Amino acid sequence: MATLKLELLNLIYGGQGTPSTHAVRDVDLVVGDGEFCVFLGPSGCGKTSTLRMIAGLETPTSGVVRLDGRVINDLYPGERDIAMVFQSYALYPHLTVRGHLELPLKAQRVPKVERERRVNEIADLLQIADLLEARPRQLSGGQAQRTAIGRALIRQPRLFLLDEPLTNLDARLRLETRAALKRLQNELSITTIYVTHDQEEALSLADTIVVMNDGRVQQVATPHELYGHPVNRFVAGFIGTPPMNFVAATIHPSANGQVDESSLALVTTGFILPLSAQGTAASDVRGRSGLVPGAALTLGVRPEDLIVGPLAGGDGPRGRVVVVEPQGDERIISVALTGGDAAQTVWKVRAPKRGPGVNVAVGDAVGLTVRPRGLRLFDKETEERVL
């Protein structure tokens, strides 16, 4: 077990006459002892490059990597006491599962009796004890990946790194292997960093999630905090399935140019939302940077914070149903908004199988209601969250 600290870590590929790519930008991060930390972001955001610098497979352009306070920038990968599992299983076809698990222990000259004990222990934890004499061609994808994970963990490293290890598995095997991995990490309490672009994996596995984009850390938070309190539009739009709905909006000014109880409303070109009706008081807005009359904002609402109902009077959101997607005990309803620029926008609504919206069909004209406290507001220019 170990504590990892990254200090202003940068990585630039290329240069010296060739085009350069700034893959990782000023990453500052602390991963606590025994923590399960997930690097999450789209392809090309810098998460794997950061992992490779921690492992020693890439040399940082600048910055420091510390493991338990010791700078390890100049240590070879084999000297860092770090285990890593890649997307590829990388199993040797001539070795049995037992042979793969024993391989790192033989390299460490671990006595035979101790090797046998540790092989049996890790095989039981990963539920592959009945496969110890099998070779890779006899294994399913999930069994092969668990063998690769076991081969890395049996060394008892201080730090465990996983680079999208479940990508090649089908949906069912991913669920099974994910559960086994989480249980294993809880039992062994090994400090773990897991790279993925799959938010479902991140939200279900992580103690802490590091969201990255364009080489920068956007937010570091628990899954609950990340979902409920995104710091900017990118995080809000990246986390959640379906993603958050957005539309341009402004704060409606009162007659005297001030924001007060009588005029607290968000105005778009297609609809008006009184903030007081959403459980947002004037005190929530007054004095906040970026929330002034006429300020250019982006309004965000998660699909589960919208209710589909019959078209009624008023200035609220409205539109026409264009797609209905059954999802087991719920449905995802796509509504093309009507009115002004909003007419180019499609909002997703997560609706229960029973209740409001149950009889909605493609082509229906509907009204949308935002649940209290369901609004998120972002500065249109900086994309930082302001409410």
Secondary structure as UniProt FT lines:
FT   STRAND          4..15
FT   TURN            16..17
FT   STRAND          18..31
FT   TURN            33..34
FT   STRAND          36..40
FT   TURN            43..44
FT   HELIX           47..55
FT   STRAND          62..67
FT   TURN            68..69
FT   STRAND          70..71
FT   TURN            73..74
FT   HELIX           77..79
FT   TURN            80..81
FT   STRAND          82..85
FT   TURN            93..94
FT   HELIX           97..107
FT   TURN            108..109
FT   HELIX           112..125
FT   TURN            126..127
FT   HELIX           129..131
FT   TURN            132..133
FT   HELIX           136..138
FT   HELIX           141..153
FT   TURN            154..155
FT   STRAND          159..163
FT   TURN            165..168
FT   HELIX           171..188
FT   STRAND          191..196
FT   HELIX           199..205
FT   STRAND          208..213
FT   TURN            214..215
FT   STRAND          216..221
FT   HELIX           223..228
FT   HELIX           233..238
FT   STRAND          245..251
FT   TURN            255..256
FT   HELIX           261..263
FT   STRAND          265..267
FT   STRAND          272..274
FT   HELIX           275..278
FT   HELIX           282..285
FT   TURN            286..287
FT   TURN            289..290
FT   TURN            293..294
FT   STRAND          296..301
FT   HELIX           303..305
FT   STRAND          306..310
FT   STRAND          318..327
FT   TURN            328..329
FT   STRAND          330..337
FT   HELIX           340..344
FT   STRAND          346..352
FT   TURN            356..359
FT   TURN            362..363
FT   STRAND          365..370
FT   TURN            372..373
FT   STRAND          375..379
FT   TURN            380..382
FT   STRAND          384..385
//
